[in-house]
Protein backbone atom coordinates (compact mmCIF):
# COMPACT_ATOMS: atom_id res chain seq x y z
CA UNK A 1 0.00 0.00 0.00
CA UNK A 2 1.32 3.41 -0.98
CA UNK A 3 -0.61 6.56 -0.05
CA UNK A 4 -3.71 4.48 0.57
CA UNK A 5 -3.54 2.79 -2.83
CA UNK A 6 -2.84 -0.91 -2.93
CA UNK A 7 -1.78 -3.19 -5.75
CA UNK A 8 -4.50 -5.26 -7.37
CA UNK A 9 -4.67 -8.56 -9.18
CA UNK A 10 -3.95 -8.36 -12.91
CA UNK A 11 -6.72 -10.74 -13.90
CA UNK A 12 -9.26 -8.66 -12.01
CA UNK A 13 -8.51 -5.43 -13.86
CA UNK A 14 -7.08 -5.99 -17.30
CA UNK A 15 -9.98 -7.68 -19.04
CA UNK A 16 -9.62 -5.37 -22.02
CA UNK A 17 -9.76 -6.78 -25.54
CA UNK A 18 -6.22 -5.56 -26.25
CA UNK A 19 -4.64 -6.36 -22.87
CA UNK A 20 -2.29 -8.83 -24.56
CA UNK A 21 -0.59 -5.86 -26.23
CA UNK A 22 0.55 -4.36 -22.92
CA UNK A 23 4.34 -4.59 -22.68
CA UNK A 24 5.56 -6.94 -19.98
CA UNK A 25 7.40 -4.17 -18.12
CA UNK A 26 4.20 -2.10 -17.93
CA UNK A 27 1.78 -4.77 -16.69
CA UNK A 28 2.11 -4.03 -12.98
CA UNK A 29 1.80 -0.27 -13.56
CA UNK A 30 -1.24 -0.70 -15.81
CA UNK A 31 -2.75 -3.09 -13.29
CA UNK A 32 -2.35 -0.48 -10.56
CA UNK A 33 -3.64 2.37 -12.74
CA UNK A 34 -6.74 0.45 -13.85
CA UNK A 35 -7.37 -0.94 -10.36
CA UNK A 36 -7.05 2.54 -8.88
CA UNK A 37 -9.54 3.93 -11.38
CA UNK A 38 -6.99 6.21 -13.05
CA UNK A 39 -7.36 4.50 -16.42
CA UNK A 40 -10.84 3.48 -17.51
CA UNK A 41 -10.37 2.35 -21.11
CA UNK A 42 -12.39 3.15 -24.21
CA UNK A 43 -15.99 2.37 -25.14
CA UNK A 44 -14.93 -0.64 -27.22
CA UNK A 45 -13.29 -2.35 -24.19
CA UNK A 46 -9.73 -1.42 -25.18
CA UNK A 47 -6.93 0.59 -23.59
CA UNK A 48 -4.83 1.01 -26.75
CA UNK A 49 -1.51 0.26 -25.03
CA UNK A 50 0.53 0.75 -28.20
CA UNK A 51 -0.79 4.28 -28.84
CA UNK A 52 0.47 7.52 -27.33
CA UNK A 53 -1.81 9.15 -24.76
CA UNK A 54 -3.30 12.51 -25.69
CA UNK A 55 -2.90 15.59 -23.54
CA UNK A 56 -6.57 15.30 -22.54
CA UNK A 57 -6.13 11.66 -21.50
CA UNK A 58 -3.12 12.52 -19.34
CA UNK A 59 -5.03 15.43 -17.80
CA UNK A 60 -7.90 13.07 -16.93
CA UNK A 61 -5.51 10.56 -15.33
CA UNK A 62 -3.82 13.28 -13.27
CA UNK A 63 -7.17 14.73 -12.23
CA UNK A 64 -8.41 11.31 -11.06
CA UNK A 65 -5.17 10.76 -9.14
CA UNK A 66 -5.40 14.12 -7.38
CA UNK A 67 -9.08 13.64 -6.54
CA UNK A 68 -8.39 10.17 -5.12
CA UNK A 69 -5.60 11.50 -2.90
CA UNK A 70 -7.20 14.59 -1.36
TORPA-4810 file (N, C-alpha, C, O; in nm, 3 decimals):
<nodes>
NODE_1_0.086_-0.119_0.000_0.000_0.000_0.000_0.089_0.123_0.000_0.182_0.135_0.080_X
NODE_2_0.060_0.215_-0.091_0.132_0.341_-0.098_0.030_0.453_-0.107_-0.052_0.457_-0.199_X
NODE_3_0.033_0.544_-0.010_-0.061_0.656_-0.005_-0.206_0.609_-0.014_-0.288_0.671_-0.081_X
NODE_4_-0.236_0.500_0.054_-0.371_0.448_0.057_-0.413_0.371_-0.066_-0.528_0.327_-0.076_X
NODE_5_-0.322_0.352_-0.162_-0.354_0.279_-0.283_-0.278_0.148_-0.282_-0.156_0.146_-0.268_X
NODE_6_-0.350_0.039_-0.297_-0.284_-0.091_-0.293_-0.281_-0.153_-0.431_-0.360_-0.119_-0.519_X
NODE_7_-0.188_-0.246_-0.448_-0.178_-0.319_-0.575_-0.300_-0.410_-0.588_-0.362_-0.447_-0.489_X
NODE_8_-0.334_-0.443_-0.709_-0.450_-0.526_-0.737_-0.411_-0.639_-0.830_-0.306_-0.635_-0.894_X
NODE_9_-0.495_-0.738_-0.837_-0.467_-0.856_-0.918_-0.487_-0.826_-1.066_-0.589_-0.771_-1.105_X
NODE_10_-0.390_-0.863_-1.148_-0.395_-0.836_-1.291_-0.521_-0.891_-1.355_-0.585_-0.822_-1.434_X
NODE_11_-0.557_-1.013_-1.324_-0.672_-1.074_-1.390_-0.802_-1.004_-1.353_-0.900_-1.014_-1.427_X
NODE_12_-0.804_-0.936_-1.242_-0.926_-0.866_-1.201_-0.947_-0.737_-1.279_-1.061_-0.691_-1.291_X
NODE_13_-0.841_-0.678_-1.331_-0.851_-0.543_-1.386_-0.825_-0.530_-1.535_-0.876_-0.438_-1.598_X
NODE_14_-0.747_-0.618_-1.591_-0.708_-0.599_-1.730_-0.784_-0.692_-1.823_-0.723_-0.768_-1.898_X
NODE_15_-0.914_-0.687_-1.818_-0.998_-0.768_-1.904_-1.029_-0.697_-2.035_-1.134_-0.722_-2.095_X
NODE_16_-0.941_-0.611_-2.078_-0.962_-0.537_-2.202_-0.930_-0.625_-2.322_-0.847_-0.715_-2.314_X
NODE_17_-0.994_-0.597_-2.432_-0.976_-0.678_-2.554_-0.832_-0.676_-2.602_-0.786_-0.774_-2.662_X
NODE_18_-0.760_-0.567_-2.578_-0.622_-0.556_-2.625_-0.518_-0.566_-2.513_-0.405_-0.520_-2.529_X
NODE_19_-0.556_-0.624_-2.401_-0.464_-0.636_-2.287_-0.339_-0.715_-2.321_-0.234_-0.694_-2.259_X
NODE_20_-0.347_-0.806_-2.417_-0.229_-0.883_-2.456_-0.121_-0.797_-2.520_-0.006_-0.840_-2.532_X
NODE_21_-0.155_-0.676_-2.561_-0.059_-0.586_-2.623_0.017_-0.500_-2.523_0.105_-0.423_-2.561_X
NODE_22_-0.016_-0.513_-2.394_0.055_-0.436_-2.292_0.194_-0.496_-2.275_0.207_-0.616_-2.254_X
NODE_23_0.297_-0.413_-2.284_0.434_-0.459_-2.268_0.453_-0.520_-2.130_0.394_-0.475_-2.032_X
NODE_24_0.535_-0.622_-2.124_0.556_-0.694_-1.998_0.601_-0.601_-1.885_0.556_-0.615_-1.772_X
NODE_25_0.690_-0.507_-1.916_0.740_-0.417_-1.812_0.631_-0.325_-1.757_0.645_-0.274_-1.646_X
NODE_26_0.523_-0.304_-1.833_0.420_-0.210_-1.793_0.299_-0.276_-1.726_0.208_-0.206_-1.681_X
NODE_27_0.297_-0.408_-1.720_0.178_-0.477_-1.669_0.145_-0.438_-1.526_0.029_-0.408_-1.496_X
NODE_28_0.243_-0.436_-1.437_0.211_-0.403_-1.298_0.163_-0.258_-1.285_0.073_-0.230_-1.206_X
NODE_29_0.223_-0.167_-1.361_0.180_-0.027_-1.356_0.039_-0.010_-1.413_-0.042_0.064_-1.356_X
NODE_30_0.010_-0.077_-1.523_-0.124_-0.070_-1.581_-0.227_-0.132_-1.486_-0.337_-0.081_-1.470_X
NODE_31_-0.188_-0.242_-1.425_-0.275_-0.309_-1.329_-0.311_-0.213_-1.216_-0.427_-0.203_-1.177_X
NODE_32_-0.211_-0.144_-1.164_-0.235_-0.048_-1.056_-0.322_0.067_-1.104_-0.417_0.106_-1.036_X
NODE_33_-0.290_0.122_-1.223_-0.364_0.237_-1.274_-0.511_0.203_-1.302_-0.600_0.283_-1.271_X
NODE_34_-0.536_0.087_-1.358_-0.674_0.045_-1.385_-0.745_0.014_-1.253_-0.859_0.055_-1.232_X
NODE_35_-0.678_-0.059_-1.165_-0.737_-0.094_-1.036_-0.766_0.026_-0.949_-0.859_0.024_-0.868_X
NODE_36_-0.687_0.131_-0.965_-0.705_0.254_-0.888_-0.808_0.347_-0.952_-0.844_0.449_-0.894_X
NODE_37_-0.856_0.311_-1.070_-0.954_0.393_-1.138_-0.895_0.509_-1.216_-0.968_0.596_-1.263_X
NODE_38_-0.763_0.512_-1.231_-0.699_0.621_-1.305_-0.717_0.605_-1.455_-0.732_0.703_-1.527_X
NODE_39_-0.716_0.480_-1.501_-0.736_0.450_-1.642_-0.864_0.369_-1.654_-0.880_0.266_-1.587_X
NODE_40_-0.954_0.413_-1.739_-1.084_0.348_-1.751_-1.101_0.270_-1.881_-1.187_0.182_-1.890_X
NODE_41_-1.022_0.301_-1.982_-1.037_0.235_-2.111_-1.136_0.308_-2.200_-1.196_0.408_-2.161_X
NODE_42_-1.152_0.256_-2.320_-1.239_0.315_-2.421_-1.372_0.239_-2.429_-1.386_0.132_-2.371_X
NODE_43_-1.466_0.295_-2.502_-1.599_0.237_-2.514_-1.597_0.097_-2.573_-1.685_0.016_-2.543_X
NODE_44_-1.499_0.067_-2.656_-1.493_-0.064_-2.722_-1.411_-0.166_-2.642_-1.360_-0.263_-2.698_X
NODE_45_-1.399_-0.144_-2.510_-1.329_-0.235_-2.419_-1.182_-0.252_-2.454_-1.129_-0.363_-2.449_X
NODE_46_-1.116_-0.141_-2.491_-0.973_-0.142_-2.518_-0.905_-0.034_-2.434_-0.970_0.056_-2.382_X
NODE_47_-0.773_-0.046_-2.423_-0.693_0.059_-2.359_-0.588_0.114_-2.454_-0.518_0.210_-2.419_X
NODE_48_-0.575_0.057_-2.571_-0.483_0.101_-2.675_-0.341_0.120_-2.621_-0.285_0.230_-2.629_X
NODE_49_-0.282_0.014_-2.568_-0.151_0.026_-2.503_-0.035_0.060_-2.597_0.072_0.099_-2.551_X
NODE_50_-0.055_0.044_-2.726_0.053_0.075_-2.820_0.046_0.219_-2.872_0.137_0.264_-2.942_X
NODE_51_-0.061_0.290_-2.839_-0.079_0.428_-2.884_-0.020_0.525_-2.781_-0.001_0.489_-2.665_X
NODE_52_0.008_0.645_-2.825_0.047_0.752_-2.733_-0.079_0.810_-2.669_-0.185_0.817_-2.733_X
NODE_53_-0.068_0.851_-2.544_-0.181_0.915_-2.476_-0.189_1.061_-2.522_-0.087_1.126_-2.547_X
NODE_54_-0.311_1.111_-2.533_-0.330_1.251_-2.569_-0.313_1.338_-2.445_-0.312_1.288_-2.332_X
NODE_55_-0.300_1.467_-2.467_-0.290_1.559_-2.354_-0.416_1.551_-2.267_-0.407_1.556_-2.145_X
NODE_56_-0.532_1.539_-2.329_-0.657_1.530_-2.254_-0.663_1.402_-2.170_-0.712_1.404_-2.057_X
NODE_57_-0.613_1.292_-2.225_-0.613_1.166_-2.150_-0.521_1.176_-2.028_-0.557_1.130_-1.920_X
NODE_58_-0.404_1.235_-2.046_-0.312_1.252_-1.934_-0.372_1.345_-1.829_-0.358_1.320_-1.710_X
NODE_59_-0.438_1.450_-1.873_-0.503_1.543_-1.780_-0.611_1.470_-1.699_-0.624_1.494_-1.579_X
NODE_60_-0.687_1.383_-1.764_-0.790_1.307_-1.693_-0.729_1.213_-1.590_-0.780_1.201_-1.479_X
NODE_61_-0.619_1.147_-1.626_-0.551_1.056_-1.533_-0.500_1.134_-1.413_-0.519_1.092_-1.298_X
NODE_62_-0.434_1.247_-1.437_-0.382_1.328_-1.327_-0.494_1.381_-1.239_-0.481_1.384_-1.117_X
NODE_63_-0.603_1.423_-1.300_-0.717_1.473_-1.223_-0.774_1.362_-1.133_-0.802_1.386_-1.015_X
NODE_64_-0.790_1.243_-1.187_-0.841_1.131_-1.106_-0.746_1.099_-0.992_-0.790_1.069_-0.881_X
NODE_65_-0.616_1.104_-1.018_-0.517_1.076_-0.914_-0.526_1.178_-0.802_-0.526_1.143_-0.684_X
NODE_66_-0.532_1.305_-0.839_-0.540_1.412_-0.738_-0.668_1.400_-0.657_-0.666_1.413_-0.535_X
NODE_67_-0.779_1.377_-0.724_-0.908_1.364_-0.654_-0.908_1.245_-0.558_-0.965_1.252_-0.449_X
NODE_68_-0.843_1.136_-0.597_-0.839_1.017_-0.512_-0.748_1.034_-0.392_-0.758_0.958_-0.295_X
NODE_69_-0.659_1.132_-0.396_-0.560_1.150_-0.290_-0.576_1.281_-0.213_-0.479_1.330_-0.155_X
NODE_70_-0.694_1.336_-0.212_-0.720_1.459_-0.136_-0.725_1.429_0.011_-0.746_1.519_0.092_X
</nodes>
